[in-house]
């Protein structure tokens, strides 16, 4: 599996239009906790459906996109943060130690 980098508002708008599930991972490249959470998630991500889009947001480089995500999906900005999106709506919002593939899988229907 691979991350797709989020670099534009158009990509976020596209996620809102997608059917099915998508994951957005918001990551601070300056935070050791965020790095640890990301690595832990990547160790298990092969348990996720292979066709599930995985999006990665570098919060330092694209702070304005993080704000758009918070507004569009009605969540508080946190880092690290994982959002599970289904049919354009956020159905799971995890941060810090809560971020896990198991938690994500528990919501998938």
Backbone as JSON Lines, residues from 0, in Angstrom:
{"i":0,"aa":"X","n":[0.85,-1.17,0.0],"ca":[0.0,0.0,0.0],"c":[0.9,1.23,0.0]}
{"i":1,"aa":"X","n":[0.36,2.31,-0.52],"ca":[1.12,3.56,-0.59],"c":[0.23,4.73,-0.2]}
{"i":2,"aa":"X","n":[0.88,5.74,0.37],"ca":[0.2,7.0,0.66],"c":[0.08,7.83,-0.62]}
{"i":3,"aa":"X","n":[-1.01,8.55,-0.74],"ca":[-1.16,9.59,-1.75],"c":[-1.03,10.92,-1.01]}
{"i":4,"aa":"X","n":[-0.07,11.73,-1.39],"ca":[0.14,13.02,-0.72],"c":[-1.0,13.99,-1.03]}
{"i":5,"aa":"X","n":[-1.51,14.62,0.01],"ca":[-2.51,15.68,-0.16],"c":[-1.77,17.0,-0.3]}
{"i":6,"aa":"X","n":[-1.98,17.65,-1.44],"ca":[-1.27,18.89,-1.72],"c":[-2.17,19.99,-2.24]}
{"i":7,"aa":"X","n":[-3.48,19.7,-2.38],"ca":[-4.38,20.74,-2.91],"c":[-5.79,20.59,-2.36]}
{"i":8,"aa":"X","n":[-6.5,21.7,-2.34],"ca":[-7.89,21.7,-1.92],"c":[-8.74,20.86,-2.87]}
{"i":9,"aa":"X","n":[-8.37,20.81,-4.14],"ca":[-9.11,19.99,-5.11],"c":[-9.1,18.52,-4.71]}
{"i":10,"aa":"X","n":[-7.98,18.04,-4.18],"ca":[-7.92,16.65,-3.73],"c":[-8.9,16.4,-2.58]}
{"i":11,"aa":"X","n":[-8.98,17.34,-1.65],"ca":[-9.91,17.19,-0.53],"c":[-11.35,17.2,-1.03]}
{"i":12,"aa":"X","n":[-11.64,18.09,-1.97],"ca":[-12.97,18.12,-2.56],"c":[-13.28,16.8,-3.25]}
{"i":13,"aa":"X","n":[-12.29,16.21,-3.88],"ca":[-12.46,14.92,-4.54],"c":[-12.77,13.82,-3.54]}
{"i":14,"aa":"X","n":[-12.09,13.83,-2.4],"ca":[-12.35,12.84,-1.35],"c":[-13.8,12.95,-0.88]}
{"i":15,"aa":"X","n":[-14.29,14.17,-0.77],"ca":[-15.68,14.38,-0.33],"c":[-16.67,13.81,-1.34]}
{"i":16,"aa":"X","n":[-16.27,13.66,-2.59],"ca":[-17.16,13.13,-3.63],"c":[-17.04,11.62,-3.82]}
{"i":17,"aa":"X","n":[-16.02,11.01,-3.23],"ca":[-15.78,9.58,-3.42],"c":[-16.83,8.74,-2.71]}
{"i":18,"aa":"X","n":[-17.15,7.6,-3.32],"ca":[-18.02,6.62,-2.68],"c":[-17.13,5.6,-1.98]}
{"i":19,"aa":"X","n":[-17.6,5.09,-0.88],"ca":[-16.83,4.13,-0.12],"c":[-15.91,4.82,0.88]}
{"i":20,"aa":"X","n":[-14.92,4.07,1.35],"ca":[-14.05,4.54,2.41],"c":[-12.73,5.1,1.89]}
{"i":21,"aa":"X","n":[-12.21,6.08,2.61],"ca":[-10.88,6.64,2.4],"c":[-10.29,6.95,3.77]}
{"i":22,"aa":"X","n":[-8.97,6.97,3.86],"ca":[-8.28,7.34,5.09],"c":[-7.46,8.6,4.82]}
{"i":23,"aa":"X","n":[-7.54,9.55,5.74],"ca":[-6.66,10.72,5.73],"c":[-5.82,10.66,6.99]}
{"i":24,"aa":"X","n":[-4.5,10.7,6.83],"ca":[-3.59,10.72,7.96],"c":[-2.88,12.07,7.97]}
{"i":25,"aa":"X","n":[-3.1,12.83,9.04],"ca":[-2.46,14.14,9.19],"c":[-1.24,13.97,10.09]}
{"i":26,"aa":"X","n":[-0.09,14.39,9.59],"ca":[1.19,14.09,10.23],"c":[2.06,15.33,10.33]}
{"i":27,"aa":"X","n":[2.61,15.54,11.52],"ca":[3.6,16.6,11.7],"c":[4.98,16.0,11.54]}
{"i":28,"aa":"X","n":[5.69,16.43,10.53],"ca":[7.03,15.89,10.26],"c":[8.05,16.33,11.3]}
{"i":29,"aa":"X","n":[7.68,17.21,12.21],"ca":[8.58,17.68,13.27],"c":[8.29,17.02,14.62]}
{"i":30,"aa":"X","n":[7.36,16.08,14.65],"ca":[6.92,15.51,15.92],"c":[7.27,14.02,15.99]}
{"i":31,"aa":"X","n":[8.03,13.65,17.0],"ca":[8.43,12.25,17.14],"c":[7.25,11.34,17.45]}
{"i":32,"aa":"X","n":[6.26,11.84,18.19],"ca":[5.06,11.05,18.46],"c":[4.31,10.76,17.17]}
{"i":33,"aa":"X","n":[4.17,11.78,16.34],"ca":[3.5,11.59,15.06],"c":[4.23,10.58,14.19]}
{"i":34,"aa":"X","n":[5.54,10.63,14.2],"ca":[6.34,9.67,13.41],"c":[6.12,8.25,13.93]}
{"i":35,"aa":"X","n":[6.1,8.08,15.23],"ca":[5.9,6.76,15.83],"c":[4.51,6.21,15.47]}
{"i":36,"aa":"X","n":[3.48,7.06,15.57],"ca":[2.12,6.64,15.25],"c":[2.01,6.24,13.78]}
{"i":37,"aa":"X","n":[2.63,7.02,12.91],"ca":[2.6,6.72,11.47],"c":[3.26,5.37,11.2]}
{"i":38,"aa":"X","n":[4.42,5.14,11.78],"ca":[5.13,3.86,11.56],"c":[4.32,2.68,12.08]}
{"i":39,"aa":"X","n":[3.71,2.85,13.24],"ca":[2.89,1.78,13.8],"c":[1.7,1.46,12.89]}
{"i":40,"aa":"X","n":[1.06,2.5,12.36],"ca":[-0.06,2.3,11.44],"c":[0.4,1.58,10.18]}
{"i":41,"aa":"X","n":[1.55,1.98,9.65],"ca":[2.06,1.37,8.42],"c":[2.44,-0.11,8.6]}
{"i":42,"aa":"X","n":[2.8,-0.5,9.81],"ca":[3.14,-1.91,10.06],"c":[1.94,-2.83,9.86]}
{"i":43,"aa":"X","n":[0.73,-2.31,10.08],"ca":[-0.48,-3.13,9.99],"c":[-1.4,-2.78,8.83]}
{"i":44,"aa":"X","n":[-1.04,-1.81,8.03],"ca":[-1.99,-1.31,7.03],"c":[-2.33,-2.33,5.95]}
{"i":45,"aa":"X","n":[-1.55,-3.4,5.84],"ca":[-1.89,-4.43,4.86],"c":[-3.16,-5.19,5.25]}
{"i":46,"aa":"X","n":[-3.67,-4.97,6.48],"ca":[-4.94,-5.57,6.9],"c":[-6.14,-4.79,6.37]}
{"i":47,"aa":"X","n":[-5.92,-3.57,5.91],"ca":[-6.99,-2.75,5.33],"c":[-7.32,-3.25,3.92]}
{"i":48,"aa":"X","n":[-8.53,-2.98,3.45],"ca":[-8.85,-3.35,2.07],"c":[-7.83,-2.74,1.1]}
{"i":49,"aa":"X","n":[-7.34,-3.54,0.17],"ca":[-6.29,-3.11,-0.75],"c":[-6.69,-1.96,-1.65]}
{"i":50,"aa":"X","n":[-7.99,-1.77,-1.86],"ca":[-8.45,-0.69,-2.75],"c":[-8.83,0.58,-1.99]}
{"i":51,"aa":"X","n":[-8.58,0.6,-0.68],"ca":[-8.92,1.79,0.11],"c":[-7.87,2.88,-0.11]}
{"i":52,"aa":"X","n":[-8.29,4.06,-0.6],"ca":[-7.33,5.16,-0.77],"c":[-6.8,5.65,0.58]}
{"i":53,"aa":"X","n":[-5.48,5.83,0.65],"ca":[-4.81,6.31,1.85],"c":[-4.14,7.64,1.53]}
{"i":54,"aa":"X","n":[-4.58,8.7,2.18],"ca":[-4.06,10.04,1.93],"c":[-3.21,10.5,3.11]}
{"i":55,"aa":"X","n":[-2.12,11.17,2.79],"ca":[-1.15,11.64,3.78],"c":[-1.03,13.15,3.66]}
{"i":56,"aa":"X","n":[-1.19,13.85,4.78],"ca":[-1.04,15.3,4.8],"c":[0.14,15.69,5.67]}
{"i":57,"aa":"X","n":[1.12,16.36,5.08],"ca":[2.24,16.95,5.81],"c":[1.76,18.28,6.38]}
{"i":58,"aa":"X","n":[1.5,18.29,7.69],"ca":[0.93,19.48,8.33],"c":[1.83,20.7,8.29]}
{"i":59,"aa":"X","n":[3.11,20.48,8.3],"ca":[4.04,21.6,8.29],"c":[4.01,22.29,6.93]}
{"i":60,"aa":"X","n":[4.0,21.51,5.9],"ca":[4.05,22.05,4.55],"c":[2.69,22.57,4.06]}
{"i":61,"aa":"X","n":[1.59,21.96,4.54],"ca":[0.25,22.29,4.03],"c":[-0.72,22.58,5.18]}
{"i":62,"aa":"X","n":[-0.36,23.51,6.03],"ca":[-1.19,23.87,7.19],"c":[-2.6,24.3,6.78]}
{"i":63,"aa":"X","n":[-2.72,25.04,5.69],"ca":[-4.03,25.52,5.25],"c":[-4.94,24.36,4.84]}
{"i":64,"aa":"X","n":[-4.37,23.29,4.33],"ca":[-5.18,22.12,3.97],"c":[-5.68,21.4,5.23]}
{"i":65,"aa":"X","n":[-4.88,21.42,6.28],"ca":[-5.33,20.84,7.55],"c":[-6.55,21.59,8.07]}
{"i":66,"aa":"X","n":[-6.53,22.9,7.95],"ca":[-7.68,23.71,8.37],"c":[-8.91,23.4,7.53]}
{"i":67,"aa":"X","n":[-8.71,23.21,6.24],"ca":[-9.83,22.87,5.34],"c":[-10.41,21.51,5.72]}
{"i":68,"aa":"X","n":[-9.55,20.55,6.02],"ca":[-10.02,19.23,6.43],"c":[-10.85,19.34,7.7]}
{"i":69,"aa":"X","n":[-10.36,20.09,8.68],"ca":[-11.09,20.26,9.93],"c":[-12.47,20.87,9.69]}
{"i":70,"aa":"X","n":[-12.53,21.87,8.84],"ca":[-13.8,22.53,8.54],"c":[-14.72,21.62,7.73]}
{"i":71,"aa":"X","n":[-14.2,21.05,6.65],"ca":[-15.02,20.25,5.74],"c":[-15.57,18.98,6.4]}
{"i":72,"aa":"X","n":[-14.77,18.36,7.27],"ca":[-15.2,17.11,7.88],"c":[-15.65,17.27,9.33]}
{"i":73,"aa":"X","n":[-15.73,18.52,9.78],"ca":[-16.26,18.89,11.09],"c":[-15.54,18.15,12.23]}
{"i":74,"aa":"X","n":[-14.21,18.26,12.23],"ca":[-13.39,17.67,13.29],"c":[-12.44,18.74,13.81]}
{"i":75,"aa":"X","n":[-11.95,18.53,15.03],"ca":[-10.93,19.4,15.57],"c":[-9.59,19.05,14.93]}
{"i":76,"aa":"X","n":[-8.76,20.05,14.73],"ca":[-7.41,19.81,14.22],"c":[-6.59,19.16,15.32]}
{"i":77,"aa":"X","n":[-5.98,18.01,14.99],"ca":[-5.06,17.35,15.9],"c":[-3.93,16.75,15.07]}
{"i":78,"aa":"X","n":[-2.86,16.39,15.75],"ca":[-1.74,15.76,15.06],"c":[-0.99,14.88,16.05]}
{"i":79,"aa":"X","n":[-0.74,13.66,15.67],"ca":[-1.2,12.99,14.46],"c":[-2.71,12.73,14.56]}
{"i":80,"aa":"X","n":[-3.31,12.59,13.4],"ca":[-4.75,12.38,13.35],"c":[-5.1,11.52,12.16]}
{"i":81,"aa":"X","n":[-6.01,10.57,12.38],"ca":[-6.51,9.73,11.3],"c":[-8.0,9.94,11.18]}
{"i":82,"aa":"X","n":[-8.44,10.21,9.97],"ca":[-9.86,10.34,9.69],"c":[-10.26,9.23,8.73]}
{"i":83,"aa":"X","n":[-11.33,8.53,9.05],"ca":[-11.9,7.56,8.13],"c":[-13.12,8.22,7.51]}
{"i":84,"aa":"X","n":[-13.09,8.35,6.21],"ca":[-14.15,9.02,5.46],"c":[-14.97,7.97,4.72]}
{"i":85,"aa":"X","n":[-16.28,8.06,4.83],"ca":[-17.17,7.17,4.08],"c":[-18.18,8.04,3.34]}
{"i":86,"aa":"X","n":[-18.19,7.9,2.03],"ca":[-19.14,8.64,1.19],"c":[-19.14,10.13,1.52]}
{"i":87,"aa":"X","n":[-17.95,10.69,1.74],"ca":[-17.8,12.12,1.95],"c":[-18.0,12.6,3.38]}
{"i":88,"aa":"X","n":[-18.27,11.69,4.31],"ca":[-18.49,12.06,5.71],"c":[-17.44,11.38,6.59]}
{"i":89,"aa":"X","n":[-16.98,12.1,7.6],"ca":[-16.04,11.51,8.55],"c":[-16.81,10.61,9.51]}
{"i":90,"aa":"X","n":[-16.45,9.32,9.52],"ca":[-17.13,8.36,10.4],"c":[-16.24,7.92,11.56]}
{"i":91,"aa":"X","n":[-14.97,8.32,11.53],"ca":[-14.04,7.98,12.61],"c":[-12.95,9.03,12.66]}
{"i":92,"aa":"X","n":[-12.67,9.54,13.84],"ca":[-11.66,10.55,14.07],"c":[-10.79,10.09,15.23]}
{"i":93,"aa":"X","n":[-9.55,9.72,14.93],"ca":[-8.62,9.23,15.94],"c":[-7.4,10.13,16.01]}
{"i":94,"aa":"X","n":[-6.84,10.27,17.2],"ca":[-5.6,11.05,17.31],"c":[-4.65,10.38,18.29]}
{"i":95,"aa":"X","n":[-3.4,10.74,18.15],"ca":[-2.32,10.25,19.0],"c":[-2.35,8.74,19.15]}
{"i":96,"aa":"X","n":[-2.34,8.21,20.36],"ca":[-2.27,6.78,20.6],"c":[-3.5,6.0,20.17]}
{"i":97,"aa":"X","n":[-4.58,6.69,19.88],"ca":[-5.8,6.01,19.41],"c":[-5.66,5.51,17.97]}
{"i":98,"aa":"X","n":[-4.77,6.11,17.2],"ca":[-4.64,5.77,15.78],"c":[-4.16,4.34,15.65]}
{"i":99,"aa":"X","n":[-4.98,3.51,14.99],"ca":[-4.58,2.13,14.75],"c":[-5.4,1.54,13.61]}
{"i":100,"aa":"X","n":[-4.83,0.55,12.98],"ca":[-5.55,-0.16,11.93],"c":[-6.74,-0.89,12.55]}
{"i":101,"aa":"X","n":[-6.57,-1.47,13.73],"ca":[-7.65,-2.2,14.38],"c":[-8.86,-1.31,14.62]}
{"i":102,"aa":"X","n":[-8.63,-0.1,15.14],"ca":[-9.74,0.83,15.35],"c":[-10.42,1.17,14.02]}
{"i":103,"aa":"X","n":[-9.61,1.36,13.0],"ca":[-10.15,1.68,11.69],"c":[-11.01,0.52,11.18]}
{"i":104,"aa":"X","n":[-10.51,-0.69,11.3],"ca":[-11.25,-1.87,10.84],"c":[-12.55,-2.06,11.6]}
{"i":105,"aa":"X","n":[-12.58,-1.66,12.86],"ca":[-13.78,-1.87,13.66],"c":[-14.97,-1.07,13.15]}
{"i":106,"aa":"X","n":[-14.72,-0.05,12.34],"ca":[-15.79,0.8,11.82],"c":[-16.22,0.37,10.42]}
{"i":107,"aa":"X","n":[-15.34,-0.31,9.71],"ca":[-15.66,-0.72,8.35],"c":[-16.84,-1.68,8.35]}
{"i":108,"aa":"X","n":[-17.8,-1.42,7.47],"ca":[-18.98,-2.27,7.37],"c":[-18.9,-3.12,6.13]}
